[in-house]
């Protein structure tokens, strides 16, 4: 599955409700999921590691959808030719 396909799936399922919630509240949900992922990683993964990664990605897609950002296009920064201002390590 491509990033755009996953983002569209999230949009079809949740975007109406997500737009009604708004960006600030949606961002807080995203941060909560990042916190859960951090807790899972700090405890050496556990059985929920994959679920927490998926939750973070889903909420990131939600934020992108309500912000009108195409994540696959945004990721071209890393997949395309070197762009001005991007400094690899």
C-alpha positions, 0 to 999 in steps of 0.5 A: 500500500502506498502512503497516498492509499492509506491517507485516502482510506483514513480520509474516507473513514474519518475526515468528516468527523476529524474536520468537525473536531478541528486541528487543535483537538486533532493535534492533541489526539496525535500527541497522545498517540505519540506518547503511547508510542514513546511509552511502548518503546521505552518499555522495550516494545512490548506487544503493542509496538506495531499497533502504536506505530499504526495509530501514530501514522493514522493520526498523522494522516488525519492531520494531513487530511484536515490540513490539505497536505498530501503526505506522499507528495510531502515525502518527496523531500526524502525520496526525490532529488536533493532539494535546496535546504535539505541537509542529510546527515 
